[in-house]
């Protein structure tokens, strides 16, 4: 990647002026989002399943079944929800679980939907229980019951809803109650991306941003992206910035930029290393419970469990046992440490 590439698109150092976050960052993200299943890279099985579901609904002139998208953050759940609405020719309404804390919040949202609209609820597992129970009837019969009054004089007034498609996204599918999970006509489990798929993501992003990137830089960014397109695009943006400011290019710029932002050769960031070093040095490799580990590194337990741990387990640096988290031999070797030096026999690593 060359600094001259930025000059070609009018972003050379001599004419760069700061752009507001709301313009520069949103323009970047918006440009990279695929608009159709054909443009979407990776998740080939999920794409084929969604394509069949949407085509069948179109042929029968009905709204598509409700869809649950489950998987770690950054794999494209929001993008797929947008694609479902686009390919169905429908409007998309967006909300999130934390924003729906009362049944009345959900009732207002559902009653405002127009026929055929797609409702996307991110982090659907974080909805209030009362709202979840109202959603059961809405998903199944396109109807909700509104309670008027309190106590013995309370009455239930049924309210018919326009047919709609609910697309729910969750990083914690196990936290969804069975009655809610069973009402989705299709559940897609998104998987982490291979390095080859990430190279396609980065190549597409670079092309859309009119950037040139050599194969070595492409492979290096992909290898440090933790199997996650969102991270790959973010690292590309940081390398772009470094190349622009320092007038450097190629693999040297990639390595320097990622070193500056604390992303090592395996994709570990500052928090990943803090978690691993705590397990290795403070707890002699483990086992250590999640709550104790979170308190030791000063981070929320949910962040460690949903963001850090899945990657560390996937790349074989820690394992989860009934007694807690245990560092593997690969973790010791990654930091150049010895289990024996820490008083750990190394058995069972």
DALIN-V728558 format. One record per run of one state. SS is the DSSP state (helix for helix, strand for strand, loop for the rest). FROM is the first residue (numbers start at 1). TO is the last residue. If there is no record, write none. Layout:
BEGIN
SS|FROM|TO / SS|FROM|TO
END
This chain:
BEGIN
loop|1|2 / helix|3|8 / loop|9|20 / helix|21|32 / loop|33|43 / helix|44|59 / loop|60|66 / strand|67|70 / loop|71|76 / helix|77|88 / loop|89|91 / strand|92|96 / helix|97|99 / loop|100|102 / helix|103|111 / loop|112|117 / strand|118|122 / loop|123|123 / helix|124|126 / loop|127|128 / helix|129|141 / loop|142|142 / strand|143|148 / loop|149|150 / helix|151|153 / loop|154|154 / strand|155|160 / loop|161|164 / strand|165|170 / loop|171|172 / helix|173|175 / loop|176|177 / helix|178|181 / loop|182|185 / strand|186|189 / loop|190|194 / helix|195|208 / loop|209|214 / helix|215|223 / loop|224|228 / helix|229|246 / loop|247|249 / helix|250|260 / loop|261|269 / helix|270|282 / loop|283|285 / strand|286|288 / loop|289|289 / helix|290|297 / loop|298|300 / helix|301|314 / loop|315|317 / strand|318|321 / loop|322|323 / strand|324|327 / loop|328|328 / helix|329|334 / loop|335|349
END
